[in-house]
Amino acid sequence: MGDLPEGWETTGGKSPSLFRRFTFGSYTDTRTFLDALAELSEETGIHPQNINFGTTYVNITLEAEDGKELTETEHALATRINGLGTEQGG
Amino acid sequence: MGDLPEGWETTGGKSPSLFRRFTFGSYTDTRTFLDALAELSEETGIHPQNINFGTTYVNITLEAEDGKELTETEHALATRINGLGTEQGG
């Protein structure tokens, strides 16, 4: 695997995970991103282990699929999530 | 105001809030609930201050609109959220 996808960091916890916080200018932009994320999950059959969102932010945790080690699967999903964005810095 | 809507509890934090955890039997059911919640937010123009969800749960925080006191506004929204449910206990 290469470097982490832009903006993502690794976290510990029960399973190794990738984490990123996205911030937006309005609730409408946040909602647009969430809808795109739901479509991506449907298409790929993979959904983030946790999503925490409020008016202008979405925090995403992608847990290692096998619970042990992050692989290209999580990196590829993180990269695709980055591509959804109307993101406005964060 | 009457009693709290079923299943909701008050929490402290920066502003007084209503909190409830909903649990579901599958990601599909969770997704159906989230989509209904998004539609309700669009219809009412009010959205929860925070939503935290994973494969089979959705945690919802409704913060007091004025930051000081919970009113009928939050109670009514909580009751409508209860009505969305394909909820399976929690």
N, CA and C atoms of all chains as a GROMACS GRO file, in nm:
protein
  540
    1MET      N    1   0.084  -0.120   0.000
    1MET     CA    2   0.000   0.000   0.000
    1MET      C    3   0.087   0.125   0.000
    2GLY      N    4   0.038   0.230  -0.064
    2GLY     CA    5   0.112   0.355  -0.064
    2GLY      C    6   0.077   0.438   0.058
    3ASP      N    7   0.091   0.569   0.041
    3ASP     CA    8   0.060   0.660   0.151
    3ASP      C    9  -0.090   0.658   0.181
    4LEU      N   10  -0.126   0.715   0.295
    4LEU     CA   11  -0.267   0.728   0.328
    4LEU      C   12  -0.335   0.822   0.229
    5PRO      N   13  -0.463   0.796   0.196
    5PRO     CA   14  -0.537   0.890   0.114
    5PRO      C   15  -0.541   1.028   0.182
    6GLU      N   16  -0.544   1.131   0.101
    6GLU     CA   17  -0.534   1.267   0.153
    6GLU      C   18  -0.637   1.297   0.262
    7GLY      N   19  -0.589   1.347   0.373
    7GLY     CA   20  -0.677   1.392   0.480
    7GLY      C   21  -0.713   1.285   0.581
    8TRP      N   22  -0.680   1.161   0.553
    8TRP     CA   23  -0.716   1.052   0.643
    8TRP      C   24  -0.602   1.022   0.740
    9GLU      N   25  -0.639   0.981   0.860
    9GLU     CA   26  -0.539   0.938   0.957
    9GLU      C   27  -0.577   0.800   1.011
   10THR      N   28  -0.479   0.729   1.062
   10THR     CA   29  -0.509   0.599   1.122
   10THR      C   30  -0.541   0.619   1.269
   11THR      N   31  -0.631   0.536   1.320
   11THR     CA   32  -0.664   0.543   1.462
   11THR      C   33  -0.659   0.401   1.519
   12GLY      N   34  -0.646   0.395   1.650
   12GLY     CA   35  -0.639   0.265   1.716
   12GLY      C   36  -0.778   0.213   1.744
   13GLY      N   37  -0.812   0.199   1.869
   13GLY     CA   38  -0.943   0.144   1.904
   13GLY      C   39  -0.940  -0.007   1.892
   14LYS      N   40  -1.059  -0.067   1.895
   14LYS     CA   41  -1.068  -0.213   1.889
   14LYS      C   42  -1.000  -0.269   1.766
   15SER      N   43  -1.030  -0.205   1.650
   15SER     CA   44  -0.969  -0.248   1.525
   15SER      C   45  -0.895  -0.129   1.465
   16PRO      N   46  -0.787  -0.152   1.392
   16PRO     CA   47  -0.723  -0.041   1.323
   16PRO      C   48  -0.822   0.022   1.225
   17SER      N   49  -0.822   0.155   1.217
   17SER     CA   50  -0.922   0.225   1.136
   17SER      C   51  -0.860   0.345   1.067
   18LEU      N   52  -0.930   0.389   0.963
   18LEU     CA   53  -0.900   0.516   0.899
   18LEU      C   54  -1.007   0.615   0.942
   19PHE      N   55  -0.966   0.738   0.969
   19PHE     CA   56  -1.060   0.841   1.014
   19PHE      C   57  -1.039   0.969   0.934
   20ARG      N   58  -1.150   1.032   0.897
   20ARG     CA   59  -1.140   1.168   0.842
   20ARG      C   60  -1.262   1.250   0.878
   21ARG      N   61  -1.237   1.378   0.906
   21ARG     CA   62  -1.344   1.475   0.930
   21ARG      C   63  -1.358   1.563   0.806
   22PHE      N   64  -1.481   1.572   0.756
   22PHE     CA   65  -1.512   1.661   0.644
   22PHE      C   66  -1.596   1.776   0.697
   23THR      N   67  -1.569   1.897   0.653
   23THR     CA   68  -1.652   2.010   0.696
   23THR      C   69  -1.711   2.080   0.574
   24PHE      N   70  -1.826   2.142   0.596
   24PHE     CA   71  -1.904   2.199   0.486
   24PHE      C   72  -1.954   2.337   0.524
   25GLY      N   73  -1.995   2.411   0.423
   25GLY     CA   74  -2.040   2.548   0.446
   25GLY      C   75  -2.184   2.558   0.493
   26SER      N   76  -2.262   2.452   0.471
   26SER     CA   77  -2.404   2.459   0.505
   26SER      C   78  -2.458   2.317   0.528
   27TYR      N   79  -2.577   2.310   0.587
   27TYR     CA   80  -2.641   2.181   0.606
   27TYR      C   81  -2.674   2.118   0.471
   28THR      N   82  -2.711   2.200   0.375
   28THR     CA   83  -2.742   2.148   0.241
   28THR      C   84  -2.621   2.077   0.181
   29ASP      N   85  -2.504   2.137   0.192
   29ASP     CA   86  -2.382   2.074   0.140
   29ASP      C   87  -2.351   1.945   0.216
   30THR      N   88  -2.372   1.948   0.348
   30THR     CA   89  -2.349   1.828   0.430
   30THR      C   90  -2.440   1.716   0.383
   31ARG      N   91  -2.566   1.751   0.359
   31ARG     CA   92  -2.668   1.654   0.316
   31ARG      C   93  -2.633   1.595   0.178
   32THR      N   94  -2.586   1.679   0.088
   32THR     CA   95  -2.547   1.633  -0.046
   32THR      C   96  -2.435   1.530  -0.035
   33PHE      N   97  -2.338   1.559   0.050
   33PHE     CA   98  -2.227   1.466   0.071
   33PHE      C   99  -2.277   1.335   0.131
   34LEU      N  100  -2.365   1.343   0.231
   34LEU     CA  101  -2.418   1.222   0.294
   34LEU      C  102  -2.496   1.136   0.195
   35ASP      N  103  -2.572   1.200   0.108
   35ASP     CA  104  -2.649   1.126   0.008
   35ASP      C  105  -2.555   1.055  -0.090
   36ALA      N  106  -2.449   1.124  -0.131
   36ALA     CA  107  -2.351   1.064  -0.222
   36ALA      C  108  -2.280   0.947  -0.153
   37LEU      N  109  -2.254   0.964  -0.024
   37LEU     CA  110  -2.189   0.857   0.052
   37LEU      C  111  -2.278   0.734   0.062
   38ALA      N  112  -2.408   0.757   0.081
   38ALA     CA  113  -2.504   0.645   0.087
   38ALA      C  114  -2.508   0.572  -0.047
   39GLU      N  115  -2.505   0.647  -0.156
   39GLU     CA  116  -2.504   0.584  -0.290
   39GLU      C  117  -2.377   0.503  -0.312
   40LEU      N  118  -2.266   0.558  -0.267
   40LEU     CA  119  -2.138   0.487  -0.281
   40LEU      C  120  -2.140   0.356  -0.202
   41SER      N  121  -2.197   0.362  -0.081
   41SER     CA  122  -2.207   0.240   0.001
   41SER      C  123  -2.292   0.135  -0.069
   42GLU      N  124  -2.400   0.183  -0.130
   42GLU     CA  125  -2.489   0.090  -0.199
   42GLU      C  126  -2.416   0.026  -0.316
   43GLU      N  127  -2.343   0.108  -0.390
   43GLU     CA  128  -2.272   0.059  -0.508
   43GLU      C  129  -2.162  -0.041  -0.472
   44THR      N  130  -2.087  -0.009  -0.366
   44THR     CA  131  -1.971  -0.092  -0.331
   44THR      C  132  -2.008  -0.207  -0.237
   45GLY      N  133  -2.123  -0.194  -0.170
   45GLY     CA  134  -2.159  -0.295  -0.070
   45GLY      C  135  -2.076  -0.285   0.057
   46ILE      N  136  -2.002  -0.175   0.070
   46ILE     CA  137  -1.924  -0.152   0.193
   46ILE      C  138  -1.971  -0.021   0.254
   47HIS      N  139  -1.994  -0.020   0.384
   47HIS     CA  140  -2.027   0.107   0.447
   47HIS      C  141  -1.933   0.131   0.564
   48PRO      N  142  -1.908   0.260   0.590
   48PRO     CA  143  -1.819   0.292   0.703
   48PRO      C  144  -1.872   0.233   0.833
   49GLN      N  145  -1.781   0.200   0.921
   49GLN     CA  146  -1.820   0.140   1.048
   49GLN      C  147  -1.895   0.241   1.134
   50ASN      N  148  -1.856   0.368   1.122
   50ASN     CA  149  -1.927   0.472   1.196
   50ASN      C  150  -1.926   0.604   1.119
   51ILE      N  151  -2.042   0.670   1.122
   51ILE     CA  152  -2.052   0.805   1.067
   51ILE      C  153  -2.118   0.891   1.174
   52ASN      N  154  -2.056   1.006   1.201
   52ASN     CA  155  -2.105   1.097   1.302
   52ASN      C  156  -2.119   1.233   1.235
   53PHE      N  157  -2.243   1.283   1.226
   53PHE     CA  158  -2.257   1.410   1.155
   53PHE      C  159  -2.348   1.509   1.226
   54GLY      N  160  -2.319   1.636   1.201
   54GLY     CA  161  -2.402   1.745   1.249
   54GLY      C  162  -2.425   1.842   1.135
   55THR      N  163  -2.463   1.964   1.167
   55THR     CA  164  -2.503   2.060   1.065
   55THR      C  165  -2.398   2.078   0.955
   56THR      N  166  -2.272   2.091   0.993
   56THR     CA  167  -2.169   2.125   0.893
   56THR      C  168  -2.046   2.035   0.898
   57TYR      N  169  -2.062   1.914   0.949
   57TYR     CA  170  -1.947   1.823   0.952
   57TYR      C  171  -1.993   1.678   0.939
   58VAL      N  172  -1.903   1.596   0.888
   58VAL     CA  173  -1.924   1.451   0.883
   58VAL      C  174  -1.793   1.385   0.922
   59ASN      N  175  -1.793   1.309   1.029
   59ASN     CA  176  -1.676   1.233   1.071
   59ASN      C  177  -1.696   1.087   1.030
   60ILE      N  178  -1.597   1.032   0.961
   60ILE     CA  179  -1.610   0.896   0.908
   60ILE      C  180  -1.501   0.805   0.962
   61THR      N  181  -1.540   0.688   1.009
   61THR     CA  182  -1.445   0.586   1.053
   61THR      C  183  -1.461   0.463   0.966
   62LEU      N  184  -1.352   0.424   0.902
   62LEU     CA  185  -1.348   0.300   0.823
   62LEU      C  186  -1.263   0.199   0.898
   63GLU      N  187  -1.327   0.095   0.944
   63GLU     CA  188  -1.256  -0.006   1.022
   63GLU      C  189  -1.195  -0.112   0.930
   64ALA      N  190  -1.082  -0.167   0.969
   64ALA     CA  191  -1.020  -0.275   0.892
   64ALA      C  192  -1.121  -0.389   0.876
   65GLU      N  193  -1.136  -0.434   0.753
   65GLU     CA  194  -1.239  -0.533   0.720
   65GLU      C  195  -1.222  -0.661   0.802
   66ASP      N  196  -1.098  -0.704   0.818
   66ASP     CA  197  -1.073  -0.828   0.892
   66ASP      C  198  -1.050  -0.803   1.041
   67GLY      N  199  -1.062  -0.676   1.084
   67GLY     CA  200  -1.044  -0.643   1.225
   67GLY      C  201  -0.900  -0.638   1.270
   68LYS      N  202  -0.809  -0.667   1.178
   68LYS     CA  203  -0.668  -0.676   1.219
   68LYS      C  204  -0.576  -0.576   1.149
   69GLU      N  205  -0.597  -0.560   1.019
   69GLU     CA  206  -0.500  -0.482   0.943
   69GLU      C  207  -0.570  -0.403   0.833
   70LEU      N  208  -0.535  -0.276   0.820
   70LEU     CA  209  -0.588  -0.196   0.710
   70LEU      C  210  -0.527  -0.243   0.579
   71THR      N  211  -0.610  -0.252   0.477
   71THR     CA  212  -0.561  -0.299   0.348
   71THR      C  213  -0.601  -0.202   0.237
   72GLU      N  214  -0.572  -0.244   0.117
   72GLU     CA  215  -0.607  -0.164  -0.001
   72GLU      C  216  -0.758  -0.140  -0.009
   73THR      N  217  -0.838  -0.232   0.047
   73THR     CA  218  -0.985  -0.214   0.048
   73THR      C  219  -1.025  -0.083   0.115
   74GLU      N  220  -0.974  -0.060   0.235
   74GLU     CA  221  -1.008   0.062   0.308
   74GLU      C  222  -0.948   0.186   0.240
   75HIS      N  223  -0.824   0.171   0.192
   75HIS     CA  224  -0.760   0.285   0.124
   75HIS      C  225  -0.838   0.326   0.000
   76ALA      N  226  -0.883   0.226  -0.076
   76ALA     CA  227  -0.956   0.255  -0.199
   76ALA      C  228  -1.089   0.323  -0.168
   77LEU      N  229  -1.158   0.276  -0.062
   77LEU     CA  230  -1.285   0.337  -0.024
   77LEU      C  231  -1.262   0.481   0.023
   78ALA      N  232  -1.158   0.503   0.102
   78ALA     CA  233  -1.126   0.638   0.150
   78ALA      C  234  -1.101   0.732   0.032
   79THR      N  235  -1.029   0.682  -0.066
   79THR     CA  236  -1.000   0.764  -0.185
   79THR      C  237  -1.128   0.798  -0.260
   80ARG      N  238  -1.219   0.700  -0.270
   80ARG     CA  239  -1.346   0.726  -0.339
   80ARG      C  240  -1.431   0.824  -0.260
   81ILE      N  241  -1.428   0.815  -0.128
   81ILE     CA  242  -1.503   0.910  -0.045
   81ILE      C  243  -1.448   1.052  -0.066
   82ASN      N  244  -1.316   1.063  -0.074
   82ASN     CA  245  -1.256   1.194  -0.102
   82ASN      C  246  -1.309   1.252  -0.233
   83GLY      N  247  -1.337   1.165  -0.328
   83GLY     CA  248  -1.383   1.210  -0.458
   83GLY      C  249  -1.528   1.258  -0.462
   84LEU      N  250  -1.603   1.232  -0.355
   84LEU     CA  251  -1.745   1.270  -0.351
   84LEU      C  252  -1.764   1.419  -0.331
   85GLY      N  253  -1.659   1.482  -0.282
   85GLY     CA  254  -1.672   1.602  -0.203
   85GLY      C  255  -1.705   1.729  -0.274
   86THR      N  256  -1.793   1.799  -0.208
   86THR     CA  257  -1.809   1.942  -0.223
   86THR      C  258  -1.745   2.001  -0.098
   87GLU      N  259  -1.643   1.932  -0.053
   87GLU     CA  260  -1.582   1.963   0.077
   87GLU      C  261  -1.524   2.103   0.076
   88GLN      N  262  -1.530   2.166   0.191
   88GLN     CA  263  -1.483   2.305   0.197
   88GLN      C  264  -1.373   2.324   0.300
   89GLY      N  265  -1.281   2.232   0.304
   89GLY     CA  266  -1.173   2.244   0.403
   89GLY      C  267  -1.211   2.176   0.531
   90GLY      N  268  -1.115   2.154   0.618
   90GLY     CA  269  -1.154   2.082   0.735
   90GLY      C  270  -1.038   2.052   0.825
   91MET      N  271  -4.553   2.125   2.886
   91MET     CA  272  -4.512   2.002   2.819
   91MET      C  273  -4.545   1.882   2.905
   92GLY      N  274  -4.575   1.773   2.837
   92GLY     CA  275  -4.603   1.650   2.909
   92GLY      C  276  -4.474   1.572   2.936
   93ASP      N  277  -4.490   1.441   2.946
   93ASP     CA  278  -4.375   1.354   2.968
   93ASP      C  279  -4.286   1.353   2.845
   94LEU      N  280  -4.167   1.298   2.864
   94LEU     CA  281  -4.076   1.282   2.750
   94LEU      C  282  -4.135   1.183   2.651
   95PRO      N  283  -4.112   1.204   2.522
   95PRO     CA  284  -4.155   1.105   2.424
   95PRO      C  285  -4.087   0.971   2.454
   96GLU      N  286  -4.156   0.863   2.421
   96GLU     CA  287  -4.109   0.729   2.456
   96GLU      C  288  -3.967   0.701   2.409
   97GLY      N  289  -3.885   0.657   2.502
   97GLY     CA  290  -3.750   0.614   2.468
   97GLY      C  291  -3.644   0.723   2.472
   98TRP      N  292  -3.688   0.848   2.487
   98TRP     CA  293  -3.594   0.960   2.488
   98TRP      C  294  -3.556   0.995   2.630
   99GLU      N  295  -3.431   1.041   2.646
   99GLU     CA  296  -3.387   1.090   2.776
   99GLU      C  297  -3.326   1.228   2.758
  100THR      N  298  -3.321   1.304   2.864
  100THR     CA  299  -3.258   1.436   2.857
  100THR      C  300  -3.110   1.420   2.890
  101THR      N  301  -3.029   1.502   2.826
  101THR     CA  302  -2.886   1.501   2.856
  101THR      C  303  -2.840   1.644   2.879
  102GLY      N  304  -2.728   1.655   2.945
  102GLY     CA  305  -2.674   1.788   2.974
  102GLY      C  306  -2.590   1.836   2.857
  103GLY      N  307  -2.462   1.856   2.880
  103GLY     CA  308  -2.375   1.908   2.774
  103GLY      C  309  -2.392   2.058   2.764
  104LYS      N  310  -2.342   2.115   2.654
  104LYS     CA  311  -2.346   2.260   2.637
  104LYS      C  312  -2.488   2.312   2.644
  105SER      N  313  -2.579   2.245   2.573
  105SER     CA  314  -2.720   2.283   2.575
  105SER      C  315  -2.802   2.164   2.620
  106PRO      N  316  -2.914   2.188   2.686
  106PRO     CA  317  -3.002   2.076   2.720
  106PRO      C  318  -3.047   2.007   2.592
  107SER      N  319  -3.050   1.874   2.596
  107SER     CA  320  -3.081   1.798   2.475
  107SER      C  321  -3.166   1.677   2.506
  108LEU      N  322  -3.231   1.629   2.401
  108LEU     CA  323  -3.298   1.499   2.406
  108LEU      C  324  -3.212   1.400   2.331
  109PHE      N  325  -3.202   1.279   2.384
  109PHE     CA  326  -3.118   1.176   2.322
  109PHE      C  327  -3.196   1.045   2.313
  110ARG      N  328  -3.182   0.976   2.200
  110ARG     CA  329  -3.233   0.840   2.192
  110ARG      C  330  -3.147   0.754   2.100
  111ARG      N  331  -3.127   0.629   2.140
  111ARG     CA  332  -3.058   0.531   2.056
  111ARG      C  333  -3.161   0.438   1.994
  112PHE      N  334  -3.158   0.424   1.863
  112PHE     CA  335  -3.244   0.330   1.791
  112PHE      C  336  -3.157   0.216   1.741
  113THR      N  337  -3.205   0.093   1.752
  113THR     CA  338  -3.128  -0.020   1.698
  113THR      C  339  -3.213  -0.096   1.598
  114PHE      N  340  -3.143  -0.160   1.504
  114PHE     CA  341  -3.209  -0.224   1.390
  114PHE      C  342  -3.149  -0.362   1.365
  115GLY      N  343  -3.222  -0.442   1.290
  115GLY     CA  344  -3.177  -0.578   1.264
  115GLY      C  345  -3.076  -0.590   1.152
  116SER      N  346  -3.066  -0.487   1.070
  116SER     CA  347  -2.974  -0.496   0.955
  116SER      C  348  -2.936  -0.356   0.909
  117TYR      N  349  -2.832  -0.349   0.827
  117TYR     CA  350  -2.792  -0.220   0.771
  117TYR      C  351  -2.901  -0.164   0.681
  118THR      N  352  -2.972  -0.250   0.611
  118THR     CA  353  -3.081  -0.205   0.524
  118THR      C  354  -3.189  -0.132   0.605
  119ASP      N  355  -3.226  -0.189   0.719
  119ASP     CA  356  -3.325  -0.125   0.805
  119ASP      C  357  -3.272   0.008   0.860
  120THR      N  358  -3.145   0.010   0.897
  120THR     CA  359  -3.083   0.133   0.947
  120THR      C  360  -3.090   0.241   0.840
  121ARG      N  361  -3.057   0.201   0.718
  121ARG     CA  362  -3.056   0.292   0.603
  121ARG      C  363  -3.197   0.347   0.574
  122THR      N  364  -3.297   0.260   0.583
  122THR     CA  365  -3.435   0.303   0.561
  122THR      C  366  -3.476   0.410   0.662
  123PHE      N  367  -3.438   0.387   0.787
  123PHE     CA  368  -3.468   0.484   0.894
  123PHE      C  369  -3.395   0.616   0.867
  124LEU      N  370  -3.269   0.609   0.830
  124LEU     CA  371  -3.191   0.731   0.803
  124LEU      C  372  -3.250   0.811   0.688
  125ASP      N  373  -3.295   0.741   0.585
  125ASP     CA  374  -3.355   0.809   0.471
  125ASP      C  375  -3.486   0.878   0.511
  126ALA      N  376  -3.566   0.810   0.593
  126ALA     CA  377  -3.691   0.869   0.642
  126ALA      C  378  -3.661   0.991   0.730
  127LEU      N  379  -3.556   0.981   0.809
  127LEU     CA  380  -3.516   1.092   0.896
  127LEU      C  381  -3.473   1.212   0.814
  128ALA      N  382  -3.401   1.187   0.706
  128ALA     CA  383  -3.358   1.296   0.617
  128ALA      C  384  -3.479   1.365   0.554
  129GLU      N  385  -3.579   1.285   0.515
  129GLU     CA  386  -3.701   1.342   0.457
  129GLU      C  387  -3.777   1.426   0.559
  130LEU      N  388  -3.782   1.375   0.681
  130LEU     CA  389  -3.850   1.449   0.788
  130LEU      C  390  -3.779   1.583   0.814
  131SER      N  391  -3.646   1.582   0.812
  131SER     CA  392  -3.570   1.706   0.833
  131SER      C  393  -3.599   1.805   0.722
  132GLU      N  394  -3.610   1.752   0.601
  132GLU     CA  395  -3.637   1.839   0.487
  132GLU      C  396  -3.776   1.901   0.501
  133GLU      N  397  -3.871   1.818   0.541
  133GLU     CA  398  -4.009   1.864   0.554
  133GLU      C  399  -4.026   1.969   0.663
  134THR      N  400  -3.959   1.943   0.777
  134THR     CA  401  -3.979   2.031   0.893
  134THR      C  402  -3.881   2.149   0.895
  135GLY      N  403  -3.772   2.134   0.819
  135GLY     CA  404  -3.668   2.238   0.824
  135GLY      C  405  -3.588   2.235   0.953
  136ILE      N  406  -3.605   2.129   1.031
  136ILE     CA  407  -3.528   2.113   1.154
  136ILE      C  408  -3.447   1.984   1.141
  137HIS      N  409  -3.322   1.987   1.176
  137HIS     CA  410  -3.247   1.862   1.177
  137HIS      C  411  -3.180   1.844   1.312
  138PRO      N  412  -3.163   1.718   1.352
  138PRO     CA  413  -3.098   1.692   1.481
  138PRO      C  414  -2.959   1.755   1.485
  139GLN      N  415  -2.919   1.794   1.605
  139GLN     CA  416  -2.789   1.858   1.619
  139GLN      C  417  -2.677   1.758   1.591
  140ASN      N  418  -2.700   1.632   1.625
  140ASN     CA  419  -2.600   1.528   1.596
  140ASN      C  420  -2.668   1.395   1.568
  141ILE      N  421  -2.616   1.325   1.470
  141ILE     CA  422  -2.657   1.188   1.442
  141ILE      C  423  -2.531   1.104   1.431
  142ASN      N  424  -2.529   0.994   1.503
  142ASN     CA  425  -2.413   0.904   1.504
  142ASN      C  426  -2.464   0.766   1.470
  143PHE      N  427  -2.420   0.711   1.356
  143PHE     CA  428  -2.475   0.580   1.319
  143PHE      C  429  -2.369   0.483   1.270
  144GLY      N  430  -2.401   0.356   1.288
  144GLY     CA  431  -2.319   0.246   1.238
  144GLY      C  432  -2.411   0.145   1.173
  145THR      N  433  -2.364   0.024   1.159
  145THR     CA  434  -2.436  -0.078   1.083
  145THR      C  435  -2.579  -0.098   1.132
  146THR      N  436  -2.598  -0.107   1.263
  146THR     CA  437  -2.730  -0.142   1.316
  146THR      C  438  -2.781  -0.047   1.425
  147TYR      N  439  -2.729   0.075   1.429
  147TYR     CA  440  -2.778   0.169   1.531
  147TYR      C  441  -2.774   0.312   1.478
  148VAL      N  442  -2.862   0.395   1.535
  148VAL     CA  443  -2.861   0.538   1.508
  148VAL      C  444  -2.882   0.609   1.641
  149ASN      N  445  -2.785   0.690   1.681
  149ASN     CA  446  -2.799   0.771   1.803
  149ASN      C  447  -2.831   0.914   1.762
  150ILE      N  448  -2.938   0.968   1.821
  150ILE     CA  449  -2.983   1.101   1.780
  150ILE      C  450  -2.983   1.197   1.899
  151THR      N  451  -2.926   1.315   1.877
  151THR     CA  452  -2.929   1.421   1.977
  151THR      C  453  -3.005   1.541   1.922
  152LEU      N  454  -3.109   1.580   1.993
  152LEU     CA  455  -3.186   1.701   1.959
  152LEU      C  456  -3.155   1.807   2.063
  153GLU      N  457  -3.090   1.910   2.020
  153GLU     CA  458  -3.051   2.015   2.114
  153GLU      C  459  -3.162   2.120   2.126
  154ALA      N  460  -3.174   2.179   2.243
  154ALA     CA  461  -3.273   2.286   2.262
  154ALA      C  462  -3.248   2.396   2.160
  155GLU      N  463  -3.355   2.435   2.093
  155GLU     CA  464  -3.343   2.531   1.982
  155GLU      C  465  -3.280   2.662   2.027
  156ASP      N  466  -3.317   2.708   2.143
  156ASP     CA  467  -3.264   2.836   2.192
  156ASP      C  468  -3.138   2.816   2.276
  157GLY      N  469  -3.092   2.691   2.288
  157GLY     CA  470  -2.970   2.665   2.365
  157GLY      C  471  -2.990   2.666   2.515
  158LYS      N  472  -3.112   2.695   2.559
  158LYS     CA  473  -3.136   2.709   2.704
  158LYS      C  474  -3.234   2.609   2.760
  159GLU      N  475  -3.342   2.588   2.687
  159GLU     CA  476  -3.451   2.510   2.745
  159GLU      C  477  -3.520   2.425   2.639
  160LEU      N  478  -3.543   2.298   2.672
  160LEU     CA  479  -3.618   2.212   2.581
  160LEU      C  480  -3.764   2.255   2.580
  161THR      N  481  -3.822   2.258   2.462
  161THR     CA  482  -3.961   2.302   2.450
  161THR      C  483  -4.042   2.200   2.372
  162GLU      N  484  -4.164   2.236   2.345
  162GLU     CA  485  -4.254   2.151   2.269
  162GLU      C  486  -4.197   2.122   2.129
  163THR      N  487  -4.116   2.214   2.076
  163THR     CA  488  -4.054   2.194   1.944
  163THR      C  489  -3.973   2.065   1.941
  164GLU      N  490  -3.885   2.047   2.039
  164GLU     CA  491  -3.800   1.927   2.042
  164GLU      C  492  -3.884   1.803   2.074
  165HIS      N  493  -3.980   1.817   2.166
  165HIS     CA  494  -4.066   1.703   2.200
  165HIS      C  495  -4.145   1.655   2.078
  166ALA      N  496  -4.197   1.751   2.002
  166ALA     CA  497  -4.278   1.716   1.885
  166ALA      C  498  -4.191   1.646   1.781
  167LEU      N  499  -4.068   1.694   1.762
  167LEU     CA  500  -3.978   1.632   1.665
  167LEU      C  501  -3.941   1.490   1.710
  168ALA      N  502  -3.912   1.475   1.838
  168ALA     CA  503  -3.879   1.342   1.892
  168ALA      C  504  -3.994   1.244   1.869
  169THR      N  505  -4.115   1.291   1.891
  169THR     CA  506  -4.233   1.206   1.871
  169THR      C  507  -4.246   1.167   1.725
  170ARG      N  508  -4.220   1.262   1.635
  170ARG     CA  509  -4.229   1.229   1.492
  170ARG      C  510  -4.118   1.132   1.452
  171ILE      N  511  -4.000   1.147   1.509
  171ILE     CA  512  -3.891   1.052   1.479
  171ILE      C  513  -3.930   0.912   1.526
  172ASN      N  514  -3.992   0.904   1.643
  172ASN     CA  515  -4.040   0.773   1.690
  172ASN      C  516  -4.135   0.708   1.588
  173GLY      N  517  -4.211   0.791   1.521
  173GLY     CA  518  -4.309   0.740   1.427
  173GLY      C  519  -4.251   0.690   1.296
  174LEU      N  520  -4.123   0.716   1.271
  174LEU     CA  521  -4.060   0.674   1.145
  174LEU      C  522  -4.031   0.528   1.142
  175GLY      N  523  -4.028   0.468   1.259
  175GLY     CA  524  -3.947   0.353   1.285
  175GLY      C  525  -3.993   0.220   1.233
  176THR      N  526  -3.894   0.151   1.181
  176THR     CA  527  -3.896   0.007   1.166
  176THR      C  528  -3.809  -0.046   1.279
  177GLU      N  529  -3.812   0.027   1.389
  177GLU     CA  530  -3.720   0.002   1.499
  177GLU      C  531  -3.742  -0.136   1.558
  178GLN      N  532  -3.634  -0.195   1.602
  178GLN     CA  533  -3.644  -0.331   1.654
  178GLN      C  534  -3.597  -0.344   1.798
  179GLY      N  535  -3.631  -0.248   1.878
  179GLY     CA  536  -3.589  -0.254   2.019
  179GLY      C  537  -3.459  -0.183   2.037
  180GLY      N  538  -3.425  -0.150   2.159
  180GLY     CA  539  -3.301  -0.077   2.170
  180GLY      C  540  -3.275  -0.029   2.309
   0.00000   0.00000   0.00000
